[in-house]
């Protein structure tokens, strides 16, 4: 399956902790400081859209967002183009980039510690609907690669389930972890794999 568009999401610990507009200057700061890898281009505010993308840091290769989907705010890393390697390798790299952005968000002094992220649940979405139509067949075909990608950071004990049954929706898998390692622990595990 040739999949180029995919995203990973970590949820905020406190869904009410942040207003989307608070992320506008934070994301502009990321652009100015080169805080995230890739080529970030602009910030867009969709905070007014019900369960929408919230505030987005638009990039050439990928976007970052405080996503409001499902009524559960969280940080999203959404890859758009130029992926290399197996799907498992690309998802593992996306996880690394999401964790790095999560660390930036959590450590931002202007947010006063209100941007803490949960690590016991990851939402994986593949937006290539022709290559990966939403349904049980795609789930069975991609389950192993998703397990391999996130298992590299989380180890054993991951539970995967199809998050959305509507065939018109993007293919989305909810991954629940047995534990909740810190962002630093997860980043260390994924980063050490990238160096080998």
Backbone as CSV, one residue per row, in Angstrom:
resi,resn,N_x,N_y,N_z,CA_x,CA_y,CA_z,C_x,C_y,C_z
1,UNK,0.831,-1.182,0.000,0.000,0.000,0.000,0.874,1.243,0.000
2,UNK,0.681,2.127,-0.966,1.473,3.353,-1.031,0.742,4.440,-0.254
3,UNK,1.159,4.646,0.967,0.511,5.607,1.849,1.471,6.765,2.091
4,UNK,1.042,7.974,1.760,1.876,9.159,1.966,1.281,10.124,2.993
5,UNK,-0.023,10.070,3.207,-0.664,11.035,4.107,-1.195,10.304,5.337
6,UNK,-0.601,10.623,6.474,-0.973,9.957,7.722,-0.718,10.922,8.870
7,UNK,-1.378,10.674,9.979,-1.196,11.539,11.143,-1.261,10.724,12.420
8,UNK,-0.643,11.279,13.459,-0.682,10.706,14.798,-1.115,11.804,15.758
9,UNK,-1.885,11.420,16.762,-2.412,12.394,17.724,-2.229,11.885,19.138
10,UNK,-1.734,12.767,20.002,-1.699,12.554,21.440,-2.665,13.546,22.074
11,UNK,-3.448,13.083,23.023,-4.491,13.918,23.623,-3.955,14.732,24.801
12,UNK,-4.555,15.903,25.009,-4.245,16.697,26.195,-4.732,15.970,27.434
13,UNK,-3.970,16.052,28.514,-4.425,15.453,29.775,-5.687,16.137,30.273
14,UNK,-5.714,17.453,30.167,-6.894,18.222,30.580,-7.483,18.867,29.333
15,UNK,-8.587,18.341,28.811,-9.162,18.853,27.565,-9.581,20.324,27.635
16,UNK,-9.800,20.836,28.835,-10.234,22.231,28.993,-9.073,23.179,29.280
17,UNK,-7.852,22.670,29.302,-6.719,23.456,29.783,-6.315,24.593,28.859
18,UNK,-6.500,24.420,27.547,-6.012,25.408,26.582,-7.140,25.909,25.694
19,UNK,-7.042,27.171,25.342,-7.882,27.720,24.274,-7.059,27.652,22.992
20,UNK,-7.645,27.260,21.886,-6.851,27.128,20.657,-6.043,28.380,20.324
21,UNK,-6.621,29.568,20.547,-5.928,30.809,20.189,-4.599,30.971,20.920
22,UNK,-4.442,30.320,22.061,-3.182,30.416,22.794,-2.021,29.797,22.030
23,UNK,-2.334,28.914,21.095,-1.273,28.243,20.336,-0.769,29.085,19.168
24,UNK,-1.479,30.139,18.801,-1.047,30.959,17.658,0.346,31.538,17.901
25,UNK,0.588,32.265,19.001,1.957,32.776,19.204,2.974,31.664,19.467
26,UNK,2.540,30.568,20.054,3.455,29.447,20.298,3.952,28.892,18.972
27,UNK,3.037,28.636,18.043,3.435,28.089,16.747,4.269,29.093,15.947
28,UNK,3.938,30.391,16.044,4.793,31.388,15.376,6.202,31.346,15.952
29,UNK,6.298,31.151,17.263,7.612,31.019,17.894,8.365,29.804,17.382
30,UNK,7.659,28.709,17.137,8.311,27.518,16.593,8.927,27.811,15.229
31,UNK,8.196,28.580,14.407,8.729,28.943,13.081,9.986,29.779,13.255
32,UNK,9.913,30.797,14.113,11.047,31.718,14.295,12.273,31.012,14.842
33,UNK,12.088,30.067,15.756,13.204,29.373,16.399,13.644,28.103,15.658
34,UNK,12.891,27.697,14.654,13.195,26.421,13.993,13.033,25.268,14.954
35,UNK,11.974,25.321,15.761,11.777,24.344,16.837,11.355,22.972,16.346
36,UNK,10.809,22.893,15.144,10.385,21.605,14.604,11.120,21.348,13.290
37,UNK,11.341,20.070,12.997,12.029,19.697,11.762,11.132,19.951,10.559
38,UNK,11.748,20.073,9.404,10.990,20.334,8.190,10.924,21.827,7.920
39,UNK,10.027,22.201,7.014,9.884,23.596,6.613,8.507,24.106,7.020
40,UNK,8.393,24.706,8.223,7.110,25.285,8.617,6.888,26.600,7.869
41,UNK,5.648,26.831,7.430,5.374,27.982,6.570,4.490,29.047,7.208
42,UNK,3.435,28.632,7.892,2.472,29.616,8.388,1.615,28.990,9.477
43,UNK,0.865,29.842,10.161,-0.057,29.410,11.193,-1.467,29.769,10.758
44,UNK,-2.401,28.833,10.911,-3.797,29.059,10.538,-4.690,28.752,11.731
45,UNK,-5.676,29.608,11.949,-6.584,29.470,13.086,-7.938,28.964,12.608
46,UNK,-8.261,27.716,12.957,-9.564,27.129,12.674,-10.284,26.806,13.984
47,UNK,-9.923,27.524,15.028,-10.492,27.279,16.341,-11.996,27.454,16.400
48,UNK,-12.547,28.195,15.448,-13.992,28.428,15.411,-14.763,27.244,14.822
49,UNK,-14.072,26.289,14.205,-14.734,25.152,13.565,-14.991,24.072,14.620
50,UNK,-16.244,23.695,14.768,-16.622,22.682,15.753,-15.930,21.355,15.449
51,UNK,-15.170,20.841,16.416,-14.416,19.595,16.275,-13.505,19.622,15.051
52,UNK,-12.988,20.796,14.740,-12.145,20.966,13.562,-10.665,20.860,13.872
53,UNK,-9.843,21.356,12.943,-8.392,21.222,13.104,-7.781,22.181,14.115
54,UNK,-8.569,23.061,14.714,-8.038,23.957,15.747,-7.067,24.954,15.171
55,UNK,-5.877,25.022,15.743,-4.822,25.903,15.257,-3.754,25.033,14.628
56,UNK,-3.362,25.403,13.400,-2.417,24.577,12.642,-1.135,25.340,12.346
57,UNK,-0.034,24.626,12.470,1.249,25.086,11.958,1.419,24.376,10.621
58,UNK,1.210,25.108,9.547,1.248,24.531,8.204,2.705,24.413,7.763
59,UNK,3.076,23.249,7.296,4.428,23.027,6.812,4.440,22.460,5.411
60,UNK,5.614,22.413,4.815,5.744,21.855,3.471,5.544,20.343,3.489
61,UNK,6.274,19.655,4.371,6.195,18.198,4.436,5.083,17.727,5.356
62,UNK,4.819,18.516,6.396,3.882,18.076,7.432,3.279,19.276,8.150
63,UNK,2.159,19.047,8.790,1.504,20.050,9.617,1.517,19.577,11.068
64,UNK,1.489,20.536,11.977,1.258,20.274,13.398,-0.019,21.021,13.758
65,UNK,-0.773,20.496,14.707,-2.018,21.178,15.069,-2.426,20.846,16.491
66,UNK,-3.107,21.819,17.108,-3.889,21.514,18.298,-5.258,21.144,17.747
67,UNK,-5.461,19.874,17.523,-6.647,19.348,16.855,-7.787,19.214,17.858
68,UNK,-9.002,19.598,17.437,-10.179,19.541,18.304,-11.114,18.396,17.926
69,UNK,-10.693,17.540,17.019,-11.523,16.430,16.560,-11.994,15.536,17.693
70,UNK,-13.165,14.948,17.516,-13.816,14.060,18.484,-14.212,14.804,19.761
71,UNK,-14.021,16.121,19.788,-14.252,16.862,21.021,-13.172,16.595,22.047
72,UNK,-12.031,16.054,21.589,-10.907,15.723,22.471,-9.651,16.403,21.934
73,UNK,-9.310,17.575,22.468,-8.148,18.300,21.966,-6.864,17.501,22.148
74,UNK,-5.997,17.640,21.163,-4.714,16.962,21.238,-3.762,17.498,20.197
75,UNK,-2.509,17.146,20.348,-1.473,17.560,19.414,-1.368,16.531,18.297
76,UNK,-1.395,17.022,17.065,-1.328,16.160,15.883,-0.089,16.491,15.065
77,UNK,0.546,15.446,14.582,1.562,15.568,13.544,0.967,14.895,12.311
78,UNK,0.821,15.660,11.211,0.200,15.139,9.987,1.189,15.225,8.827
79,UNK,1.687,14.068,8.403,2.637,13.986,7.294,1.873,14.068,5.975
80,UNK,2.400,14.856,5.019,1.674,15.093,3.765,2.353,14.553,2.524
81,UNK,3.686,14.419,2.530,4.369,14.035,1.279,5.784,13.538,1.543
82,UNK,6.311,12.874,0.526,7.731,12.497,0.477,8.157,11.525,1.570
83,UNK,7.330,10.541,1.854,7.718,9.533,2.843,8.633,8.482,2.242
84,UNK,9.603,8.022,3.029,10.527,6.979,2.583,10.476,5.818,3.559
85,UNK,10.810,4.632,3.070,10.847,3.450,3.918,9.496,2.766,3.986
86,UNK,9.426,1.761,4.842,8.172,1.035,5.027,7.180,1.918,5.775
87,UNK,5.926,1.537,5.778,4.935,2.299,6.530,5.290,2.303,8.014
88,UNK,5.749,1.174,8.533,6.135,1.118,9.945,7.259,2.110,10.234
89,UNK,8.242,2.200,9.360,9.345,3.143,9.560,8.856,4.587,9.495
90,UNK,7.953,4.868,8.563,7.437,6.238,8.432,6.570,6.622,9.628
91,UNK,5.761,5.687,10.111,4.946,5.977,11.292,5.817,6.160,12.531
92,UNK,6.883,5.378,12.643,7.793,5.535,13.779,8.461,6.905,13.723
93,UNK,8.849,7.355,12.534,9.436,8.691,12.385,8.402,9.768,12.708
94,UNK,7.162,9.562,12.284,6.097,10.517,12.619,5.897,10.584,14.127
95,UNK,5.977,9.441,14.796,5.857,9.426,16.254,6.996,10.228,16.884
96,UNK,8.201,10.053,16.386,9.347,10.813,16.913,9.104,12.318,16.774
97,UNK,8.642,12.737,15.606,8.407,14.161,15.368,7.248,14.684,16.217
98,UNK,6.226,13.865,16.420,5.120,14.250,17.297,5.613,14.403,18.734
99,UNK,6.419,13.465,19.196,6.938,13.529,20.565,7.829,14.751,20.762
100,UNK,8.646,15.085,19.756,9.479,16.286,19.851,8.612,17.532,19.960
101,UNK,7.574,17.599,19.132,6.665,18.751,19.189,5.931,18.781,20.527
102,UNK,5.567,17.602,21.031,4.905,17.525,22.325,5.784,18.054,23.442
103,UNK,7.058,17.717,23.370,7.997,18.230,24.384,8.092,19.755,24.296
104,UNK,8.162,20.292,23.067,8.179,21.755,22.885,6.937,22.386,23.499
105,UNK,5.795,21.769,23.258,4.533,22.312,23.763,4.483,22.271,25.281
106,UNK,4.837,21.132,25.850,4.785,20.989,27.307,5.749,21.933,28.023
107,UNK,6.879,22.216,27.388,7.894,23.051,28.027,7.713,24.535,27.746
108,UNK,6.712,24.908,26.959,6.512,26.316,26.639,6.063,27.088,27.881
109,UNK,6.872,28.042,28.312,6.605,28.774,29.545,5.316,29.585,29.480
110,UNK,4.956,30.049,28.294,3.753,30.877,28.181,2.476,30.090,28.468
111,UNK,2.548,28.767,28.398,1.369,27.931,28.641,1.298,27.440,30.086
112,UNK,2.314,27.737,30.862,2.292,27.446,32.292,2.007,26.000,32.653
113,UNK,2.519,25.058,31.871,2.337,23.643,32.191,0.962,23.079,31.863
114,UNK,0.117,23.855,31.198,-1.245,23.402,30.896,-1.331,22.546,29.638
115,UNK,-0.198,22.350,28.954,-0.220,21.603,27.690,0.263,20.172,27.863
116,UNK,0.114,19.614,29.052,0.564,18.244,29.293,-0.229,17.267,28.421
117,UNK,0.484,16.299,27.865,-0.122,15.324,26.952,-0.187,13.948,27.592
118,UNK,-1.252,13.242,27.299,-1.368,11.832,27.688,-0.545,11.009,26.705
119,UNK,0.074,9.958,27.209,0.850,9.094,26.316,0.291,7.676,26.254
120,UNK,-0.823,7.437,26.924,-1.366,6.079,26.963,-2.318,5.779,25.806
121,UNK,-2.484,6.735,24.911,-3.396,6.550,23.772,-2.882,7.361,22.595
122,UNK,-2.838,6.736,21.421,-2.412,7.401,20.191,-3.467,7.127,19.127
123,UNK,-3.858,8.168,18.424,-4.791,8.007,17.308,-3.982,8.065,16.024
124,UNK,-4.062,7.007,15.220,-3.337,6.927,13.955,-4.362,7.017,12.831
125,UNK,-4.179,7.994,11.949,-5.105,8.191,10.834,-4.333,8.143,9.529
126,UNK,-4.858,7.406,8.568,-4.280,7.372,7.227,-5.302,8.011,6.301
127,UNK,-4.890,9.123,5.696,-5.827,9.936,4.909,-5.862,9.571,3.436
128,UNK,-5.058,8.616,3.006,-5.086,8.155,1.611,-6.249,7.185,1.438
129,UNK,-7.423,7.714,1.140,-8.633,6.885,1.122,-8.644,5.866,-0.006
130,UNK,-7.975,6.153,-1.113,-7.933,5.163,-2.194,-6.996,4.010,-1.825
131,UNK,-5.855,4.333,-1.254,-4.901,3.290,-0.872,-5.332,2.549,0.383
132,UNK,-6.005,3.275,1.305,-6.365,2.678,2.598,-7.806,3.027,2.950
133,UNK,-8.774,2.394,2.260,-10.177,2.671,2.589,-10.492,2.223,4.018
134,UNK,-11.384,2.944,4.655,-11.714,2.631,6.043,-12.532,1.349,6.115
135,UNK,-12.023,0.387,6.845,-12.762,-0.855,7.015,-11.890,-1.947,7.593
136,UNK,-12.505,-3.074,7.925,-11.769,-4.166,8.563,-10.674,-4.776,7.694
137,UNK,-10.834,-4.754,6.377,-9.800,-5.323,5.503,-8.511,-4.517,5.604
138,UNK,-8.636,-3.195,5.584,-7.456,-2.339,5.723,-6.859,-2.501,7.112
139,UNK,-7.713,-2.624,8.121,-7.232,-2.810,9.495,-6.369,-4.068,9.579
140,UNK,-6.834,-5.159,8.999,-6.052,-6.403,9.037,-4.762,-6.268,8.237
141,UNK,-4.817,-5.522,7.115,-3.632,-5.376,6.265,-2.554,-4.501,6.915
142,UNK,-2.961,-3.504,7.703,-2.004,-2.536,8.241,-1.730,-2.690,9.735
143,UNK,-2.482,-3.526,10.382,-2.357,-3.698,11.836,-0.908,-3.996,12.256
144,UNK,-0.253,-4.905,11.558,1.106,-5.295,11.910,2.094,-4.144,11.815
145,UNK,1.962,-3.316,10.775,2.895,-2.193,10.615,2.656,-1.124,11.675
146,UNK,1.396,-0.876,12.015,1.099,0.091,13.078,1.635,-0.434,14.404
147,UNK,1.417,-1.708,14.661,1.913,-2.353,15.887,3.438,-2.256,15.962
148,UNK,4.097,-2.538,14.851,5.565,-2.477,14.810,6.060,-1.052,15.065
149,UNK,5.422,-0.067,14.434,5.857,1.324,14.563,5.738,1.827,15.989
150,UNK,4.591,1.626,16.607,4.385,2.140,17.962,4.973,1.223,19.019
151,UNK,5.048,-0.078,18.716,5.658,-1.013,19.637,7.129,-0.715,19.862
152,UNK,7.780,-0.084,18.864,9.179,0.298,19.019,9.366,1.242,20.198
153,UNK,8.369,2.074,20.468,8.445,3.015,21.588,7.770,2.479,22.840
154,UNK,6.627,1.821,22.657,5.811,1.407,23.798,6.088,-0.005,24.285
155,UNK,6.703,-0.828,23.446,6.907,-2.227,23.821,5.631,-3.028,23.633
156,UNK,5.533,-4.117,24.364,4.357,-4.985,24.258,3.176,-4.353,24.993
157,UNK,2.022,-4.934,24.798,0.845,-4.483,25.535,0.029,-3.426,24.831
158,UNK,0.227,-3.264,23.514,-0.591,-2.311,22.770,-1.877,-2.985,22.322
159,UNK,-2.954,-2.246,22.395,-4.246,-2.720,21.924,-4.696,-1.815,20.787
160,UNK,-4.979,-2.409,19.619,-5.390,-1.638,18.450,-6.843,-1.916,18.128
161,UNK,-7.566,-0.856,17.788,-8.961,-1.034,17.381,-9.303,0.002,16.317
162,UNK,-10.198,-0.381,15.434,-10.686,0.537,14.412,-11.506,1.612,15.106
163,UNK,-11.127,2.882,14.925,-11.753,3.969,15.679,-13.021,4.495,15.025
164,UNK,-13.170,4.261,13.743,-14.307,4.815,13.009,-14.812,3.760,12.039
165,UNK,-16.097,3.451,12.109,-16.656,2.408,11.248,-17.246,2.932,9.945
166,UNK,-17.491,4.222,9.864,-18.081,4.803,8.664,-17.099,4.650,7.498
167,UNK,-17.483,3.949,6.421,-16.552,3.743,5.302,-16.170,5.036,4.588
168,UNK,-16.938,6.113,4.813,-16.602,7.398,4.187,-15.519,8.146,4.958
169,UNK,-15.252,7.734,6.169,-14.259,8.400,7.020,-12.860,7.911,6.682
170,UNK,-11.836,8.685,7.017,-10.469,8.197,6.837,-10.218,6.992,7.743
171,UNK,-9.327,6.131,7.308,-8.955,4.961,8.098,-8.266,5.436,9.379
172,UNK,-8.836,5.085,10.532,-8.341,5.582,11.812,-8.288,4.448,12.823
173,UNK,-7.136,4.325,13.479,-6.916,3.280,14.468,-6.599,3.923,15.807
174,UNK,-7.274,3.456,16.845,-6.992,3.898,18.208,-6.041,2.878,18.831
175,UNK,-4.915,3.369,19.308,-3.907,2.514,19.924,-3.858,2.849,21.406
176,UNK,-4.155,1.862,22.235,-4.115,2.044,23.688,-2.903,1.306,24.233
177,UNK,-2.152,1.976,25.091,-0.953,1.386,25.686,-1.254,0.915,27.096
178,UNK,-0.562,-0.119,27.509,-0.756,-0.663,28.860,-0.280,0.320,29.917
179,UNK,0.747,1.104,29.605,1.273,2.087,30.546,1.312,3.458,29.904
180,UNK,1.824,4.423,30.628,1.926,5.786,30.126,3.332,6.315,30.368
181,UNK,4.306,5.895,29.550,5.660,6.417,29.704,5.664,7.930,29.482
182,UNK,6.659,8.589,30.002,6.772,10.034,29.781,7.147,10.290,28.320
183,UNK,6.909,11.532,27.882,7.338,11.914,26.539,8.840,11.707,26.380
184,UNK,9.602,12.052,27.412,11.056,11.915,27.340,11.460,10.452,27.161
185,UNK,10.805,9.543,27.884,11.127,8.115,27.741,10.818,7.632,26.333
186,UNK,9.638,7.979,25.839,9.246,7.553,24.498,10.186,8.126,23.446
187,UNK,10.518,9.396,23.596,11.404,10.047,22.638,12.785,9.422,22.660
188,UNK,13.265,9.052,23.833,14.562,8.398,23.953,14.547,7.044,23.238
189,UNK,13.463,6.286,23.406,13.366,4.975,22.754,13.315,5.099,21.237
190,UNK,12.490,6.016,20.752,12.360,6.194,19.293,13.617,6.816,18.718
191,UNK,14.206,7.762,19.447,15.438,8.399,18.973,16.599,7.426,18.901
192,UNK,16.697,6.507,19.848,17.789,5.530,19.824,17.626,4.575,18.646
193,UNK,16.389,4.293,18.252,16.159,3.444,17.079,16.591,4.166,15.817
194,UNK,16.345,5.478,15.760,16.713,6.259,14.578,18.219,6.332,14.408
195,UNK,18.969,6.246,15.517,20.431,6.359,15.449,21.103,5.041,15.079
196,UNK,20.373,3.912,15.152,21.012,2.622,14.849,20.990,2.329,13.378
